[in-house]
Amino acid sequence: MSSLTRTLPDPIAGRYRIESVLGEGGSACVFKAVQDELQRRVAIKVVRPGRESERALERMRREARVVAKLRSPHVVRVIDTGEDPVSGRYIVMEHVDGPTLRGLLADGPLDPARAIELTLQACEALEEAHARGIVHRDIKPANLMIARGNDGADMLKVADFGIAKAEGTQVTLTETAAILGSPKYMSPEQLREAHDVDARTDIWSLGVVLYEMLSGRLPYEAFTPAGLLTRIAADPPTPLRDRRPSIGRELEEVVMGCLVKDREQRIQSASELAARLRALDRASLRDLTIPDLPAPARSTVEPSAADVTLAAPAPRKRPFVAIAVASVAALGLVAAGAAALRRAPAAADPLAATAASSPRAGEPAAVAAPPPTVAPPPAPASASAAVATGTAERRDAPPTPAAPQARTSPRDARPQPSPSAAPSTKVAADFVDFGPRK
């Protein structure tokens, strides 16, 4: 049980008996309780101890006034409000017996038909709120409750109008400077200035929620909060079909129409969004030519308002391993080339042969014998040796007779560099991979 529960009177205001904790936020805690007089379950929101600032109390009063004006069955109703001398100010709301949409998405993305039906119910709640000049400013899965209707079907209810903006209300400097809402679901204009928004900021947020219901992912993901805010402000959202290719193109167009940065080009109202969703043919919700591969289940932990979805870090490269492997391969190539050079027969030196055949002074000249037929050198033992020695002759080629040797003077015989040495060094260097360069 929460530490706050131990400090509260039981029953609160002499009428509401606490049973358990439903949720805790930054400035308030919500309890499940029983109204003894009517024997019905309710939810009570109480400001947390030490957080009884004028700002928190004003939010609670504002939420009670805003929700009291709404009659939609898709809004969590306010039953009572008051102030207890011990617990402080509280709001009594209807108890929704069901999970939040955040809890529902822990099992993965939803079927498109179910996601659209839930969105239509949210649109109905927002239509009434917008018609009364109320902008929610914090539409997200944690604020959408899923109950069961009398027919057993899903019954969505919008909760937490604590930071709602109503026409004619004063906006304080603190509210203007603070980020009010959950950044992952906030429109670009709300990120810039929370007070300079209208109903179209709720359309953006509901579009992000619909995107998440269909794909199990968010249109913007980043490593840091600053990176997330930058992407929302500057980058286009990831196309929905990139996340879940089986989604129909017409449904993708509606979802992406909610996520246009220029609010003048965005879907303009909840009624327009509802009309476009209803106009979709059920057969067009999915591309039946592509197998449906849902995203993996999401975590059941509800992120805080400043949280962002972190992309998986890229694996670290290991340049030393790559350099070691490349060095071993290079040494292998050089060794193979050297071995091939040792096995290859020495090429005939025409200058030395001419010098040996020249007669010495006073000796009769010998009749030169016809030059022997020179057999082609044997094929290298491996492809690497062939590359290293620069010989790539076909094995089935007929032997080519050697050309007649010209007579030259012994004085012209000078040592010449071996023609096969240079290519081996060059080719070996060409095959060395020194790893990734920074």
N, C-alpha and C positions, 0 to 999 in steps of 0.2 A: 504494500500500500504506500502511496506517496506520502512524503513527509508533510506535505500541505494538508493531507486528510487528517492527520493527528492534531492539527492546530485549529480545525474548523469545528464549529458547534454541530451537534447531531441531535435533532434535525436542524438544517439551516433555516433560519427565520421561523423556527418552530413548525415547519410544514414539510420540508423536503429531507428525507432520510437517505444518506449516501450509501451506495452499494459497492461501487468500484470506480476506478479511474478509467476514463475512455481515451484521454490524450492530454499531453502537456506541450505547451508552446513556449515562446520566449517570454510572454508577459501574462499568460493565463493558463488555467488548467480546467479541463472539462470532466465532469463526473456523471456516472449513471446513478440516478436516484429514484426514489419512489415518493410520490405525493400521497401521503397517508390519507388525507381527507377524501380524495377521489380514487385511490388505489390504482394509480396509473404510473407507468414509468416515464421519466423525463430526463433530459440532459441539462446540467447546470454548469455554466461557465463562470469561474471566479478568478479575479485577478490574483496573481501569485504574490506571496509576501515579499516585501521589499521592492515590488514593481508597481506600487500604487501611485505612479506618477500621474499628473494631471492629463498627460497625453494618453496613457493607458485607459484611464477612466473615461476620457472623452471618446475614445474609440468604442468602448462598450456602450455608452449612451447612444452614440451614433448608430451602431449596429441595431440596437433595439428600435430606434425610431424608423430606420430604413426598412427593416424587415416587417415591421408592423403595418406598413403601407401596402405590402404585396399580398396577393390572394392566390397566386399560382400554386397548384398542388406540387410543383417541382421546386419549391423553395422551402427550406426548413423553417417552420413557423416558430415565432416567439410567443410564449404563453404568459410569461410574467417577468417582471424586473423589479429590483428593489435594492436595499442596502441593509446589511446585517451589522450590528455593532461589533461583532467579532470577525466575521469573514469579509466584511466590506461589501462592495457592489457586486451584484450577481445578475445573470440573465438565465431564465428558465426557458428551454426550448423543447420541442417535441423530440422524442427519442427515436432515432432511425435504427431499426433492427436489421442491420446488414453492414457489409464492408464498405470501405471507401473504394473509389475507382483505382487508387494506388494499390490497394490490396488485391483487387481483381487482376490487375496487370502483372502481378507477381508470377502468374502462371503463363505469361506470354501474351502475344497479340490476340486480338479478338477477331471473330468472324466479321467480315465487312458489314453484313446485314445488321448484326447486333451493335456494332460500333456506330452505324448511322442512326439506329433507333435511339441510342443513348444521346447522341448529339442533337437529335431533333427535340428531345425532352429538355436538354439544356437550353436550346434556342428558345423554347417556349418560356422558360423562366427569365431569360435575358430580354426577350421582347417586352415583357411587362415592366421589368426594371428600367430598361432604356426609355420606354414610353413615359415613365415617371421622372426622368432625368437622373437616374441612378446608374453609375458605372461601377461595376464590381471591383475591377483592377487586380484581382487575385484568383482568376480562374485557373485551376490546376487539379490534377487527379485527387490530391488529398482533400480538396474542398468539394468533391462531388461524391455524395453518398448513394449507395445502391441498396434499395429496399425491394421487397416483393409486394406487388399489387395484389388485389383481391383475386385476380385471375392467374396468379403465379408468375406473371411477367415482370421484367425489370421495371423498377420505379426509381428514376434518378431524381435526386434533390440537391439543389445548390445550397451550400452552407457558407458560413463565415463571411459576412459582409462587413467585417471589422475595419477594413481600409477602403470601403466603398466611398465614392465621391458623389455627392448629391448636389443638384443645382441650388445655388444660393448659399452654400456653406463656405465658411472662410477657410483658407489654406494657410497654415502657419509656415514660418520660415524653416522650422525643423523638418516638416513634412516635405517641403520643396527640396531640401538638401539631401534627405534620406532616400534610399532605394526602398520604395514601398512595393512589396510583392515578391514573387519568386523569379529571379532573373531568367531561368531557363524558359519561362512561359511569357515573359514580358515583351511587348512590342518595342521597336526601336524608339518611338516617340516617348514611351513611358520610361525607358532607360535614360533618356535625356532629361526630361522634366516630368515628374509624376503628376503634377497638377494640370499640365497642358495636354490632357487626353480627353477623348470622347468615347462613344460606344464602340468605335472601331478598334480600340485597344483590346476590348473583350473578344472581338471577332478574331484577332490575331491569336490570343491565348487559347480560344476554343479550337482554332485551327491546329495549334501545336498539340493539344490534347487528342484531337481526332487523328492526327499523324501518328502519335504514339500508340493509340489504340489499334491502328491498322498495321504498324510495323514493329512495335516493341522497342523502337528507338526514337531519338529526338532529331529534329531537322538540323540542329546545331549542337556540336559536341567539341570540347576543347580540353586541354590539359589544366588550365588555370581559369579562375574567374575572370581575370583581365582578358585572356584569350577568348573566352566565351562572349563577353560583352563586345569585343572588337568584331568578332565574326557576325554577331547579330546586326551590328551597325553597318558593316561594310560588305559582307559576303552574301551571295545567294544561298538559299537553303538547299540542302541535299535533296534531289528529286525523290519523291516517295517510292517510285518503282525501282530506284537503286537499292532501297532498303528491302522491299518486298516486291519482286518482279511480277508476281501473279496478280497484283492489284490492277483493275481495269483502268484504261487511260482516261476515261471520262471522270471517274472518281478521283483520280490523281489531279486532274485539272481543277476540280472544286476545292480540294484540300490546299493545293498550291495557291489558289486564288485568295485564300485567307492570309497567306504569308508574303504578300507583296509589301515591300518596305514603304512605298509611297501610299499613304492611307487613302489618298484620292483615287488610286487605281485598285485598291483592295476591295473585296466584297464589303458592301457598305453597311449592312444591317443583319441582325439575327434572322429577320423574316426573309431576306434575300438568300441567306445561306440555307435556311430550311427549304425554301422553294426549289433551289438547285439540287439539293439532296433528294427531295421527293420526286423530282423529274427524272432521276436516274432509273433506267430499266434494271431490274434485279439481275438480269443476265449479263449486264455490262459491269457489274461490280468486280468480277474476276476475269482475268485472261486465262481461259481454260486450256490454251495451248502451252501454258507454262505451269509446271508442277508447283504446288503451294508448299513453300518451305518456311514455316514460322520461325521467328527469331527465338533464341534461347530464353528461358524464364528469367525475369528480372528479380532483383533483390527485393525482399519484403521490407527493408529498412527505409523509412521515409526520410529523404534528404532534407537538410535545413534550407532556409531561403537562399543562402549564399552558395549552396552546393552547385557543382557542375558535374556533368557526365564526363568522366575521364576516359580518353581513348587509351587502348592498351599500348604501353611504351614499346618502341621498336627495339628489337634485340641488339645488344652492343656488338659492334664488329671487333674482331680480334686480329689486328694487322700483323702481330708477331707470328701467329700460327701460319698465316698466309705467306709471309716472307720465308719462314723456315721450309714450308712445303716447296715453294718456288726454288729455293736454293738447292734443295736435294735433287729436284728434277733437273736443274741446270748442270749440276756436277755429274749426274748420270749421263746426260747428253755429251758432255765434254769427254768423259771417260770412254764412251762408246766410239766417239770419233777418233780418239787417240789409238784405241785398239784396232780399228779398221785400217788406220794408216800403217801400223806395224805389220799387219797381215798382208797388205797390198804389195806386189812386186815392185822393185825399184824401176822407175822409168829409165829407158836407155838414154844415156847422155851422148848426143851426136858429136859434141866436140871431143869428148874423151875417146870415142871410137875412131874418129878421124886421126887423132894424135897417135893412137896405137898402130894404125895401119900405115903411117908414113914411114919410109925407109930411113935408116940412119945414114950418116955420111959414109960413103965407101961401100955400102951394101947394095946388092942388086935389088931393084924394085920387084916386089912380089906381085903376082897377078891377083887382083882383088877377086875374092869369091863372091858369088851372088849373095845378096843379103838374105838371111833366113826369114821365113814367114813368122811374124810376131803374132802370137795368140792374144786375143782380147783378155784384159784382166778379169779375174773371177768376180762374180757379183758380190756386193757387200753382204755381210751377214745379217744386217737389219736395215730397216728404213732409215734409222737415224744415222747409221754409218754411211749410207748412200748419200744422205744430205751433207754429212760432214766432209766427205772426200770429193764431192762435186761430181761423182760418176753416177749416171743413171742410164746405162746402156741396156738395151733389150737383150735377154738371154738367148733368144732365137735368132739374133742377127748373125749373118755369116762373117767369118774373120776377114779383116781388111789387111791386105799386104802392106808392109811398111814401105815408105818412099825411099828411093836410093839416097845414100848419105853423101853429102857434098864434101869434097876435100878442102880442108882449111889448114892453116898453119898452127902448130902447137902454141905459138905465142898468143893466138886469139882465144885459147881455151881459158876461160875465167869461171870461177864458181858462180852459179846463178841460183837465185832463191827458188825453193821448191814451189811450184804453182799450186800445190794442194794445201799448203799450210794456211794461207789467208782465208779461204772460204770457211774452213772449219771454225775459226774463231768468230767470224761474222755470224754464221748460222747459229752457233751456240748462244751468242749474245741476243740474237733475234728471239730465241725461245725462252729467255729468262723472264720470269714474271716476278717483279720486285714487290708485288702486293699492292694494296690500295694506296694511292698517293693522297696526302692531306693538302 
